[in-house]
Amino acid sequence: MGRWITSRFRSKCTGCDQSIRKGIAIYWIPGTKFAYCGDCGDAKMLEDDETRMVVMMETSFEEGLLYGQSNANGWSL
């Protein structure tokens, strides 16, 4: 999952290959060289948020099954 930072050097957007100037806001994925311009960063951030939400929902469902709070059909017990 990424975060917004200020670019410290020139680079290219991972999403659209647009040139990124030093000193502008970019969406960066820590531990990688993936940097996104403002437009692509907004889209990537939404994608990351959706992924995070799906993982949270799956985890919640699995914990419910584990602790007997729901079943595979989604009914509460």
N, C-alpha and C positions, 0 to 999 in steps of 0.2 A: 504494500500500500504506500502511496506517495504522500508528498507534502509540498506546500508552496514555499519557495525560497526566492531570493534575489540572485540572479545569475552572476557569477564572479568572473566569467570569461565568455568569449564568443563560442557559439556552438550551433548545431542544427537540431531542429525539432524532430523527434523520433516519429511523430505522427504524420507530418506533412512536408518534411525536409526544408521548411522555411528557416532562414537564418535567424539565430537568436543573438541579440546584442547583449553586451555586458550591462548589468544594472537593471534589467527588467524582471518582472515576476514570471517565474516558470514553475511548472509542476514537475517535481523530480522524484524518482523512485530510488530511495536509499539502497546502497549496495550495488547499484547498477550505473550505467552511463546513460540511462533513459531520461531525457529531458523533453518536456512538452511546452510549446508556446501557449499563450493564454487561451486561445480557442480550443486547441487539442487538449490542453490541461483540464479545462472545464469538462469536456467529454470523458476524459480518462478518470477524473475524480468521481463523476457520476457512476461510471462503470465499476470503479473500486467500491463505492458505497453500496451498489446493488450486490456485488459479490459478497461483501461483508455481511449484508442483511440476509442473504441466502444461507451463508455459513451459520449465522446465529440461529436462524429458523431451523435448520437441519439439526444443529446441536441441541436445541431446546426440545425438538421432537424426540430425538434419540434418548435424551435424559428422561423424558416423560415415559418412554417405553421401559427404560431401565428401572425406574423407580415406581412403575405401575400407575402413573398418573394419566396415561392415555394408551390407546392401542393402535394397531396398524391402520385401522379405518378412520382414525382421527377423532374417535368418540372419547369423551371424558368418562372416567369410571367413577 
